[in-house]
Amino acid sequence: MKYLKSGVLLVIAIVSLVASDAVLGGDGETRGDSTRVKNKNGDASWSVWGNQNSNVISTGFISSIARGGFISHDILDPVLDAHKGGMGAFGGSIGWEREWAAKPFGNGDWALCGSHGSEVLYDASWTSDLFELVWYGNGGHTGRVDVLSGTGVRAGVFNRFGLGLESTSTRQRLEISLVQRLAGFEWSVPYGYFWVSENADSLDTYIQSEARLHASYDTTAAAGSQLSLLPAYGIGISGRLPLASEALPIRFEINFKDLGVLFEPGGSSVAWFSEGIATTGLPVLGDSLTWESVLDEGVSTDSIILTGNSVKRMTLLPSKLSANIIYEPSPDVLIEMSISSGGWMPEPLYTAGVGWKPIDKIAFGVEARYGGWGGMRPAVWAQWRFSCRRMLVVEVENPIGLFLGADMAEFSYGRGVTVRLERLAGSGWSALGGRFKSVCK
């Protein structure tokens, strides 16, 4: 199913690029001038970002765990209630990227372009039943099946290099990306449940778990227990498709990144664990079944532990796909909406916001974001065109969450900062780096 989803995204991106000639005109230029930017000298931009979000784990909860002491229901109940849909999630990314475009070939419309950067991705998910078992115990769970399937943790360090072509008039861009996963690990529970009878006198539980460290661990005497990384390499396509309306002040942009596959070499350290416990007629100590009960009585167990090295396999890259629409009812006001998916986010990220440009070189905006790893949260941004060819863009997601340790940040569920330094191309610029369309005078 994952491969089918990636294939659909890839087809959409390719079809959109092919169809763009009909929208933008046969010569590759817009019939309007909303996205027309003549790139005479090439351009480049730097981006640095870091973000973390969760739909259930608040800053206050993390602070309480860090302080230690007695963890009461006042602390745990809000977290449990926030598990909408029965799942909790936590994740984010940290990285940097440089995008560039060279001078056009001769007097033509196309130029060599490329990008390179690094990113650390991390992601965790768990069921509300598992959260209850860990923090509350099984006392209030008797007579029901607790689902553990879907729990997992993963992290990876990715480096990428892309090379392709960009239209200097429409800013359409298409790159072939080479992606390296330098290091990573993953642990998952594809299937698991926990059940205790209503009388708390019988137990039936089963769990399958798999862990994979993308490294080789040599325990021979000559190696001296040496851990060696096993980089994996993949290939994908990345690009940008900006569109504009002839009659309306509307701009639309599709971005896709690293749509492709990763080829993992063999040799990664793998551990697979299966455990089943079933018993009846256990004595009850207190008001619930306890491990003392299990240890004192005979139980039926079925345990399997397997360790070894992985074989070669093909998996998906952490691809990303986004669509953004900007409406400018006046030269100093805009309304924007976007949707993005991928990058290990458990659900799509929806964004809607407004922007205001009080003077020609400075603009501000506020957004509401929902999805990804977290729930509803605010974001603010500012852009400053400090010269005819330079622009600075700063975005802050959930600003209150940055004040770690402060009381006002207790009910924040994430935080994020993105800084982008843009070198503007030609005699003007569009919403490709900032939001507002403007002309350099």
N, C-alpha and C positions, 0 to 999 in steps of 0.2 A: 504493500500500500504506500509506503514511503517513496519507493522508486516511481510509482505511478504519479504521485503528487509532484515530485521533482520534474518528471517528464512533461506534465501539464504546464508547469510554470515555464519550462524551457520553450515549449511550443508557443505559448502566449507571447513570450518575449521576442522570438524570431518572427512570428506573424506580425507583431506590432511594428517591427523595424521594416519589414517588407512593405506593409501597408502604408507606411509613412510617406512614401513618394506621392501617393494619391492625395494625402492631406496637405503635405507641405509644398507640393508642386513638383513637376518633373525635373526641374533643375536643382532640386535639393534645397531651395530657399522658401521661406514662408511668403505667402502672398500678402500677409500683413507684416508689421515690423516688430511684433511683441517679443520675439526671441531672436531677431536678427542681430548678430554681433560679429562684426568683421575682426578677425584675429590676424593682425598684421605681424606681430612680433612673438606670438606664442604666449602661453600663460601657465601658471602653476599655482598650487595651493597646498597648504599643510593643515592637517586636522589632528587634534589630540583629544581623546575623550575617556571618560570613566563613568560607569553607572552601575547601580545595584538597586533591585526592586524585589518586593515580595508581596503576595496578596494576603498574607496572614501574620508574618513575623514583623512586629513593630520595633522601633528603636527602643521604646520603653521595656519591651520584653527582653531584648538582648541585654540592656543595662541591668535588669533584675537578675538575669542569669550570671552576668559578670560579677555582680556584687555578692552573689551567693546568699546563703541563709535559707529561711523557710519560704518555699514557693507556694503561695496560697491560691485558692480558687479565684480570688479577685484578679490575679495576674493571668491565670490559665484560661478562665472562662471566655474572656474576649477573644483570645487567640483561637479557641475551638469554634466559637460562633462565626468567626471569619472564614472558616473553611467552606465556602460556597461551592456546591457541586461535589463535595466530598474530597477535594484535593487541595493541598497546599503547595506553593511553589516559591522558589528563591533563585535568583540568578542575575547575571549582568555581564558586562564586558569592559575591558580596558585595552586601549590600543592607540595607534597612530597611523596616519596614511599620508602619502604625498601623491598628488595628481598633477600631471603636466601635459602640455601640448606644444609641439615644436612649430616652427614657421611653416606656412603652407608650401606644398610642392610647387615651385615656380609661381605662376599667377593663378594656380588652380584653387579649388574649393576644399581640398582635403589636406590634412596634416597628420604627421605621426604623433601618436599620443601614448601615454602609459601611466601606470600607477604602481606603487609598492608600499608595503607597510607590514605591521605586525599587530596581532590581537590575541588577548587571552579571554577565552569564553568559559563561563562556569554556570552550572545549572543543577538544581536539585528539586525533587518532587516527592511527595509522600501523601498517604491517605489520612483522612481525619480519624479513621479507626486506629491506625498506628499511633497517631499523636495521643489519643486517649489511653491506649495501652501503656505507652511509655510514661506519661505524666500522671494518669489517674489510676492505673491498674485495671484489672478486669472486674472489679466489684460491681460496677453498674452495667456490665455487658452480658450477664448470664442469659442464656437462651437465645442469643443472636450470633450470627456469623460475622466476624470482623474481617474485612477485606484488606489485604496487604499488597495485592497486585498493583503494579504501576509505580512503586517506590523506586527511586534511583538517584544517583549522583554521577556527574561527569564534569570533566574539565579538559581543556586543550589549549595548546599554544600554537598559533598558526602564523606563518609568514607567507606573503603573497607577492607576486610580480606579474604585472599585466602589460601587454603591448598591443596596440591596435591603431585604428584610424578615427579621426574626428572631423566632422564637417565644420569649416570655419564660419559658415553663414548660419546654419541651423543649430549647431552644437550637438548634433547627433553623434553618438560615441559608441564604438564597439571594440572590445578588447578580448583577447585570449589570455586567460589567467593561469599561471602556474602556482599552485598552492602547496606549501610544505606544512605538515603537522609535525612540529619539532618534538613535542612530548604530549602526553595525555593519559588519562585513566578513566575508567567507567565502572560503576557497580549498579546492578539492577536486581529487582525482584519481579521477574516476569509472571510468577504465579505464587500466591500464598494466601492462607486464611487461618483464623484462630477462632475456636468455638469452645465454650464452656456451657454445660447444661444449666437449666434454671435452678436446680437444686445444688449446683456447684459441686457435683460428685462425679463428673466425668469430663474428659477433655479429648478434643480431636483437633489437631493442628497439622498443617503441612506448609512447607515453604521451599521454593526453589530460588537460588541466588547465584549470580555470576559476577565475578570481578575480573577486570582485564587491565593490566598495566602495560602501556605501550613502551616497554623497555625489556631488555634481556638481562636476567640475573644469573650470573655465572658463579656457582658455588664451589668450583673445583679448587684444589689446593694451589694450583699454579696461578689462578686468577685472583685468589684471595677475596672471594665474595664480591665480585665487581659488578656494578650496575651500569649497563650501557644503553643509551637511548637508541630507539629504532625509528628514525624519521620516516614518515609516509608522504607520498607525493600524489597530487591529483591535478586535474585539468578542468577548467570551466570557462564559461563566457561571462563577461560583465559588460554593461553598457548603460546608456542614457538615451531616452527618447523624449525630447521636448516638443510640444505641440502648442499652437496658438489659434485663436478664433479671429476670423477676418472682421466680423462685425461687433463682437463683444469684447470687453476688457477681461478676458479669461485666458489663463495659461494652464497647461496641463503637462505633467512630466512623469514618465515611468522610468524607474531605476531598477536594474537587476544586477546582482553581484555574485560571482562564483557559482553559477548554475552548472553543476557538473558532478563528477565522482572522484573519490579518493581511493587509491590503491594501497592497501596495507600489506607490508611484507610479513612473512611468517616469522615466528620467534618471540612474539609478545608473551609475557607471563600471564597465564590464565588459571583461575581457580573456579570450580563449579561445586556448589554445595546443595544438597537436598536433605531435608530433615522432616520426618513424619513422626508424630507422637499420638497415640490413641490409648485410652484406658477408661474403665468404668468402675463404679463402686468405691471411689476414693473417700476417705474420711474428710470431713470438712473441719478446718480449723478457723474459727472466726466466722466472718460473713461471706467468705469467698474461697475459691480454690487457691492454694498457695504452692510454691515450689517445695515446701517441706512435705506437703501431702504427696506430691509426685515422687519425691525421693524415697519416702517411707514405704510406698506400695509398689507392686509390680506394674510395669507399663510396657506397652508394645511400641517399639521404636524401629524406625527404618531410616538409617543414615547413610549417605553416600558423600564422600569428599574426593574430588578429582582435581589434580593439578597438572600442569604441563605447559606446553608452548603452542601458540596459535598457528594456524596455517594461513596462507595468503587469502585475502578476501577483498571485496570491493564494497565500499560504503559511500554514503552521500556526503558531499561537502556541506558545511553550515551555510547554505545559500540564503540570500536575502532578496526580497522583491518588494517594491514600494510604488505607490501611485500618489501623486500630489496634485491638487488643483488650487489655483490662486485666482481670486476675483478681486479686481480693483475698481470699486464704484467711483473712486476719485483718485487723483494723483497722490494724495497723502494718506489714504486709508486702504487696507486690504483685508480680505477674509480668506482664510486658508483651511483646507481639510486634507487629510492624508490617511492612508492605511498602509501598513507594512507587515510583513510576516517573514518567518525564517529566523536564521541566527540562533537556533535552539529555543526560541520563545515558545512557550506552551500554547499560546493563542495569539491571534492578530493584535497589533497595536493600532488603536484609532486615535487620531489627533484632530482637534478643531480649535481655531484661534483667530484673533484679530490683531492687526498691526497698525501702527501710526507713525508717520514720518513728519515730525514737527519742522525740520529743516532738511535741506537737500542731502546733507551728508550723514545724518543720524536718523535711525529708526528704532522703534521699540515694539514689543509685542507680548501678548500673554496667550497661553494655550491651556486646554484641558486634554489630558491624555488618559486613555483607558485601555487596559489589556497588556499584552506582553507577559511579564512576570507579576505585574501588580494590578491594583484596582485604580479607581479614579484619583488623579493627582494633577497638580498645576505645574506649569512650566513657564518661564519667562525668557525672552531673548532680546538682544540688542545688536545692532550692526552699525559700524562706523567706517565710512569711506574717508580715510584720513589723507588720501591723495588721489590723483586722477587714475592711478594704476594699482592702488592698494586698498584693501578693505579687511576689517577685523569683525568677526561674528562670534558672539559668546551666547551660549544657551545654558540655562540652569534649570534642571528638572527637580521639582519638589524642593525649593530653596530651604524650607524650614528643616528638612532632613540633614542639611549640612552642619547644623549646630549640635553635633554629637555631645551628649552629656547634659544638655540644657533641658529644662522642664518642658519648654514649648515644642521640643522635637519628639516627645514621648509617643505621640500618636501618628508619627510619620512612618511610612513603610518603604522608604527608599530615598535615593538621592542620585544626582548625576550632573556632570559638567562637560560641555563640549566647547572647545576653542578652535576656531578656524581662521587662518590667515590666507586671504585670497589675493592673487595677483590678477587684476582685471585685464581683459583682452581688448585690444583695438580701441576704437573711439567711443565705446559705450559699454554697458553691461546690462544683464537681465537678471532674472531671479535664480540663475543657476548657482550662485554662491550665496547671495542674500535673498530677501523676499521681494523687495520693491524693484520695479524696473526704473532705470534712471539713465541719463545721458551725461557723460563727462564733458564739461564745458571747458 
